[in-house]
Amino acid sequence: MLTVQQILPSVQEKLVTVRADALLIDAAKLLNGPRQNLVIVCDDSGKMAGVITKTDIVSSISHCTGCSCTMAASHVMTREVAFCHPNDWLHEVWSIVKQRGLKNIPVVDRDTVPLGVLNARDMVRALLEDTEHEESLLRDYVVGIGYR
């Protein structure tokens, strides 16, 4: 069974953070591109305070009037965030992602300092590879390959 720790290097590549007082436009610039889907908003101590998705940006900008487009990221962020830790089992994290209909889930340490962002697609790929590996080991055992 896989833990989040085992795929942490790819998770760390997707980590993008802003301070809570950063402008919404700055968060939007970080989300520009296919690889970034989630910005983690951090408080002054570097702990996760919330997240902003591309959907949050579009929703907020669609209601822009005057200076509201230059509001702080903290005004738009989702505050109650599902997250996971490096030593969590990947299949358990997948259950949370599936149940809540998430595309991404932050990975944080014990103090809720962001370590990365786990994408559902990457999670499925890792779980599939792990299952295929276990299936191969079982097949080899049953057939007796390498066990004389």
Buried (B, 14 or more C-beta within 10 A) or exposed (E): EBBBBEBBEBBEEBBBBBBBEBBBEBBBBBBEEEEBBBBBBBBEEEBBBBBBBBEBBEEBBEEEEEEEBEBBBBEBBBEEBBBBBBEBEBBEBBEBBEEEEBBBBBBBEEEBBBBBBBBBEBBBEBBEEBEEEEEEEEEEEEEEEEEE
